[in-house]
């Protein structure tokens, strides 16, 4: 062989190959040069650098000036008004009664207000005496779905699925605590240092949770989950993108054909809304009992009887649990039993109701997926004092539950039905399921919206025979394929 000079382009791989240093090394994980990676890392950095200080929702500007005047006027107003008599009037009547008295107080204090300021002052004073003070403004806003009060100086709201700070504040901790007591006392509950936790509801059915010091370290905390004044239907959910038209059809048939349905999901994912929507498919001639800790369900059926639990009294006696109500409900000749949420031993009684002649019963529970929902139901029965083998519990769940509807609140604030899963039966010691519908994530747009596709899995439903008894077998099959 003869030696010779090496061609210049051979050192960098020649024209056929790129330079060695331009290609990533085998096993290398350095993707920092890709645009997607750089964008993701920039978002992580901005999140890390964001201020961790607690935001305050102290009011400013026009609201702040009205707030200051209210603090001056309210004590003098209370001297001239009989609170018991005021409580018997409506808000409009009270405003009419207050108008001349407010004028007298303002004259005494030598405060001059224009018409807009006077109306605003009247409103906050009436809200303070008859309503829920600063919360009234948020409760009257239909765009707000959640209100979270973290002490007197900070209130957050959820609007269109996103959290933002609200421009309201309370005078002090005592003011906030009085409003919390006003809420819970209307439904026969109490909240104080001996019972620092309370579940309640507002007149419109909105769910309220109150926790007070010493458990809450920032002062009284109130969480309000508002419900839409206009009932939401499955068709409205389909049009809004929460599910596909085929999924809506399948769920309508499931509700009308008396499937036993479990709605699974996280906090604020829309379980109660889904349960309300499904309940619209119940035959008006059926007797329906609903059992909840705090009555939130708003069924449209004429023969509907809501039941509510009761906490223990000051001596620790007289508590009525969900399980007690489920056992009693079986003696009340129900066609369907609907549980707002199962958390413990009442799960066994609910399963017993489902497979002892009360087809079409429904309930909700907290879970991340349909498979986890089944595991949670097994655990809830095993945590109770009922001595039943695990295999017998699994078999009862497989025999009782027909459908699991998984709902989820995605990070862009949208609520979606991510899975509709059938429970088929047992294979050995394992509960067998099959997925009828699934939401598949595709991408997230630049403005943070999540895009995905609702897919029918193309499987023949195992519950087709149940739908056939009601004449819905053909449309159910077409929806699932």
Number of C-alpha atoms within 10 A of each C-alpha: 3 3 5 6 5 8 8 9 12 12 10 13 12 12 9 9 11 11 14 11 8 7 9 11 10 6 6 7 8 10 11 12 8 9 10 11 13 13 12 11 13 12 12 11 11 10 11 10 9 8 9 8 6 8 12 17 17 17 16 12 8 10 16 15 13 18 23 11 16 18 12 13 18 16 11 17 17 11 9 11 13 10 12 8 9 17 12 11 13 12 17 11 12 19 18 12 14 19 14 11 15 20 15 14 18 18 11 11 13 9 10 11 14 7 9 8 16 16 14 15 22 19 17 21 23 20 18 18 16 17 16 19 21 19 20 14 13 17 17 9 10 12 15 20 21 23 24 20 24 19 22 23 21 21 25 20 22 18 16 13 19 14 15 12 17 19 18 24 22 23 13 12 14 13 14 25 24 13 20 25 16 17 25 20 13 13 14 10 18 23 20 15 11 9 15 16 17 20 20 24 20 17 9 12 18 21 20 22 19 23 24 22 16 13 13 15 12 15 21 25 24 22 19 21 20 21 21 15 10 6 14 16 18 24 16 14 20 18 12 13 14 23 26 23 17 20 25 22 18 22 23 21 22 25 23 19 24 22 23 24 26 26 25 28 24 16 12 16 21 20 27 19 21 19 23 20 23 23 24 20 20 21 16 13 10 14 18 24 22 26 26 20 19 21 20 26 22 20 20 15 17 12 14 17 14 15 18 16 17 15 18 14 12 10 6 8 9 11 11 14 17 25 19 13 18 25 15 10 18 19 8 10 11 20 17 25 25 23 25 23 22 22 14 17 19 22 27 23 17 24 22 18 21 25 16 11 12 21 20 23 29 27 23 24 22 19 21 14 20 26 15 13 22 22 15 18 23 21 16 17 23 19 12 14 8 10 9 11 9 14 15 12 18 21 18 19 25 21 17 24 24 25 25 26 23 28 27 24 19 14 12 14 18 17 21 22 28 25 25 22 22 23 23 18 20 17 9 9 11 12 19 14 20 16 19 23 27 19 19 13 12 10 11 12 9 7 7 11 14 16 12 12 13 21 19 19 13 14 13 14 20 16 19 16 12 16 23 14 10 12 13 18 18 11 15 24 17 13 20 20 15
